[in-house]
Amino acid sequence: MTTIRTIEQLAEIYDGVSEASTAKVTVALTPGYRAMIEASPFLALATIGPEGMDCSPRGDAQSVVRVLDEKTVLLPDWRGNNRIDSLQNIVRDPRVALMFLIPGSNTTMRINGTAAVSIDPELLESFEMDGKHPRSVIMVEINEVYFQCARALMRSELWNPARFQDPAMLPSAGELLRQAKASFDKETYDREWAARAARTMW
């Protein structure tokens, strides 16, 4: 197996970076970038800590983040599995990366920056949903923001309903849990999941 060991070897394989690939990077939100990000209800949050890296899906009913200003976006931490992997990483290493998906659009948006975890009462209250509040808010300071080439989503046809998978043909969450732990009660978990999720969405 031939593997790449140096940056110089990579440079020999890949063509030079196009002007658009570098011109698109800004250090703050432009009006267009803000519009794209505010249209996104979903992002993947990448963090790093002493135990390694983590990438966590985040979603909301409308925009997944709130734009505070051209250099700052706010991400409420809604109900989840309480593993708090991302939050623990941020507390120890503030570097984060965000990738936004916009349903129906093949253009993705990316933010690289640094983050802090806030529990300011007024901030938490400002995100009220169905009478509930997030337990914390991730405040992301933007170092760079840019859009990503659409080819990946075009190749995958991510938004093409004809390519959607039938959930019945895939392992259920309960089945995945049983494969990880043989004694897990998958039937009860799967039967109760929909109602449990509805009660604990926020």
C-alpha positions, 0 to 999 in steps of 0.5 A, a space after each residue: 500500500 502506498 501512503 502519503 507521508 508529506 505535504 509535498 507528496 500531496 501537492 504533487 497529486 492535487 492541482 493548485 487551488 482555484 481563485 474561488 476556493 480562497 476568495 470565498 473565505 471571510 473572517 466574518 459573516 457577509 449578508 449572503 453567508 448570514 442568509 444561508 446560515 439562517 436558512 439552515 435547521 441542521 449542522 454538524 458540530 466538530 470538537 476536539 479534546 484530550 480523549 480525541 475528536 467528536 462530531 455531533 448533529 444539532 438541529 432546531 425547528 427553524 434556524 439551528 443557530 442565532 446570529 448575534 453579530 457578524 462574528 458570533 453565532 449562538 447554538 442552544 444545547 437542547 435535550 439529548 443523551 447527556 453524554 456532553 462530549 462536545 461541551 466537555 471538549 469545548 471547556 477544555 479546547 475551544 476550537 470548533 468547526 460547524 457544517 450547515 446543511 440546508 434542505 433542498 440546497 446543494 451548497 453547505 456552509 462552514 464556520 471554523 472558530 472558537 467556542 465557549 459554553 454559557 449558562 447566562 439565565 437571560 440568554 437561556 430564557 431567550 431561547 424558550 421553546 414550548 416553555 422549556 429552555 436549553 441548559 446551556 448555549 454554545 457561543 461560537 466566535 467566527 475565525 473563518 466562514 465560507 461555503 463548500 463546493 456542491 459536488 458532494 451533495 450532488 454526487 450523493 443526491 442527498 435531497 432526491 426522494 428517489 434515493 431515500 432509504 426505507 427505514 424499515 430496511 435498516 436496523 432500528 435504534 434498539 437493534 443497534 443498541 442490542 448489537 452493542 450490548 446483547 442484554 439490551 431490551 430492544 423491543 421496549 426501547 423501539 416501542 417507546 421511542 417515538 413517544 419518549 422523543 416527543 416528550 423530550 424534544 426541547 
